[in-house]
Amino acid sequence: MTGRRILLPVLGLFAALTAQAGAPVRAESLTAALSADVVRIESNYTGTNIVVFGEIARDAGTVGRPDPYDIAVVVSGPESDITTRRKGRFLGIWVNRDAEVFADVPSFLAVHTTRPPHELSSRAILEEHRIGLNFLNLRIARPSDVPISDRDNFRAAFLRLRQASGLYSERHDVIDFLGNSLFRTSVALPANIPVGDYKVTAYLLQGGTLLAETQMPLRVAKTGFEQYTYIFAHQYSAAYGLLAVLLAVFTGWLAGVIFRRD
């Protein structure tokens, strides 16, 4: 009897824990969408904006939290290795000297947040999801002669040049909440934006914790004459170069004929 009295409570506790483990975890979820999932670049393209909007969904079982919600939206372009060079004087002439190659760098990066990124979460989470330009991990692609103490200068120069060209941007306080759960933000895509497949990711954070995320594809593509020229230049580069030289020679000859003085 004693063994049975001990066994029954143990079995009851085990059953309760099993039922709790099998129950669905209730928490916030995040849904988002884009105003357009394809951006077409034509001859008159001078830049455009896409609107990212979404909703924070909570069910009846969601635990109330004291801190307000934070949203981060990250638009990231195709990745590639990018070289940053530093000029120096050689025999009185400015030439490229040292260079650093960064691996798997997004060609375009726009970060919109409700607050400055460093206030949203820990450095580990921000770096993992590239929430903020200062938290972009720029890995060295190959060995170089640049001193370790000087590499921070190359990283700073890389970010400065990308921001100056409009390909990198970081803005906070630009996400509008429409009520308690709906939000929206407008992301600018400049005229020099690279073509390719993009990722638009929205993150829901609160009190430094990443609660949910959702990702959407975005396609930036050339259309019409620009598309044919782009394909021809990249797939048949030798023929494209020869055609460009012949066209330049013909244009120069034609200009000489038209403006020739008798």
N, C-alpha and C positions, 0 to 999 in steps of 0.2 A: 504493500500500500504506500509506503514511504516513497519508493522509487517512482510509483505512478504519479503521486502528488507533485514530485519535482519535474517529471517529464512533461506533464500537461501544460504548465506555464511556459516552459521552454518552447514547446511546439506552438503555443499561441503567439509568443513573441516572434518566432521565426515566420509564421504566417503573416503577421502584421507588417513586418519588414519587407517580405516578399511582395505583398500587395502594394506597399508604398513605392517600392522600386519599380514596379510595373506600371504605376500610374503616370500619365503624361505630365511632363514638366510645363507649367504654365508661366509664360513670360511674355514680354512685348515682342511683337513682330513688326517688320518694316516692309512696306511695299512702295515702289517708285516707278516712274515712267518718264519718257522723254517727249518733248514736243515734236521731235523728228528724229528718226533713227538713221537717216541717211542725209549727208550734207553733200550737195553736188556743186562742184567747182566749175564754173564756166568762165568765158572771157571777161565778163563784167563782174566777176566775184571780187568784192572788196572786204569780205568778212561778214560774219553773221553771229547770231546768238541762238543758243538752244536753252530751253527751259526745262529744268529738272523739278518735278513735283512728286510728292508722295504723302503717305499717311502712316502714322504710328498706330498700330492696332493693339488693343488690350482686351482680354476677355475678363469674365467675372472673377476668375481665380487669380488674376495678376495682383501681386503684392504691391501695396502703395509705397512709393519711395519719396523721401523728403526733398531730394535735389531735383532741379529742373532738367529737362531733356536737352541734350546737345546733338546737333546734326553736323556731319562733315560729308561733303560731296567732293570726290576726286575724279577728275577726267584725265586719263592717261593714254598717250599715243603709242604707236609702235616702238619697240625697243631696239636699240642697236649700240655698237661701240662708237663713242664720239671722242675725238681728239681735241684737246685744248693746248694751244701753243703760246709761247711767250717770246716776244721779239726782243732783240738785243742789237747793239751797235757792233758792226764788224767792218773795219776799214772805212769808217765814216758812213756806212750804209745800214739802215735798219733791216735786219733779216730775222727769220724764225730761228730760234735757238732751241731751248728746252721744250719738251712736249710731254703731256700726260694723257694716256688713253683710259677713259672710264668705260666699264663694261655694262652692258644691258641697261642703258640709260633711256628713259622715255623721251621720245622726240618732242612730245608736248605734255605739259603737266599744268593743270589748273586745280587749285585747292580752295574750296569755299567752306567756311566754318561759321558756327554761331558765335564763337569766341576765339581769341588767339589760340593756336594749336597747343602751345605748351600748357594751357590751362585745362585741356580736355582730358588728358590721360597720362599714363607713364610713358617714358621715352621708348621703352621696348615696344609698346603697342603702336605708338605713332610711327616708329621706324618700320615696323612690320607692314603697315598699311600705307605708308608714304603720306601721312596726314601732316603736311607742312613742308616747305622747301628746306628748312633747316634740319628736317628729319629724313631727308632723302639720302640713302646709303649709296655713296659713289665709290664703287669698287674699282681698284686698279686692274686693268685688263691684262697687262703684261709688264715685265720688269722694265724699269727705266732708270735713268741716271739722275733723276730729280731727288734731292735730299729729302729724307722723311720730314725734317723740320719745315720744308718749303711746300709740302703737298697741300697744306691747308690753304695756301695762297692760290693754288691752281683750282681747288674746289670752289673757293670764293669767286674767282674770276669766271669759272664756268657758269655758276648761278647768276652772276651779274650780267654776263653777255646774253644768257638765255632770257632773262627778264627784260633786258633792253630790246631784244628782238620781238618780244610779245609772246614767245613760245612757252614761257614759264610765268605763272602768276599765283599769288596767294592773297586771298581777301577774307576778312572776317566781318561779322555783323552784316552779312549780305544775304542771309537766309531768313526769309519772311515766314512767320507762323500765322496761318489763317485759322484761328481758333486754337484749341489745345492739342490737336493731333495732325492737322494738315500743314504742310510746308511747301515752299517753292524757292527757287533761285535761278538766276539767269547767268549762263556762262558764255563769255565772249570767245569766238573762234576767229583768229586774225586772218588777214589775207594770205599770209605766208605759211599757213598751217600745212603740215605734210599730209599726204594721202595715206590711206591704210585703215586698218581695223583698230578701233579705240575701245576702251573700257570706261564706263561710267559707273562708279561705285558710291553708294550712299551708306553711311554708317550712323548708327544710333548709339549714343553714349550717355552715361549718367553717373555722376560721382566718380569719374575716372574708370568706370567699367564699360567695356564694349558689350552692348546688349544684343545687337542684331546688325546685319548688313545685307544688302542686296545689290546685284550687279546687272548692268544692262549693256548690250553691244551698241556701238555707234560706228557707222561707216562713212569715211570721207573719201570721195572719189571724183575724179575728173570726168567730164562729159563732153560730148561733141568733138570739135576739132582739137581741143586741148588734150582729150583722152588719147586720140590717135597719135598726136605728136609725142605725148609722154611714152606710150607703148613703143613707138618707133625708135625713140631716142634711147630707151633702155634695153630693148631686145635686139636692135640692129644698130649699135652705137657707131661702128665703122662706116656704114652706109650713111647714117645720119650726119656724121662729121664731114664726109666727102660732099654730101649734098649741100651742107651749110657753106663750105668753101666755094663750091661752084655757084651757089646763089649769090654770095658776096662778090665774086668776080664779075658775074653777069650784071649785078646791080651797079657796080662801079663803072663797067663799060657803058651801060645804058645811060648813066648820069653824064658820062663824058660826051656821049653823042648828043644828048639833049641840050647841054649847056656849052657845046663847042662853039667857039667864035670863028666866024668865017673871015 
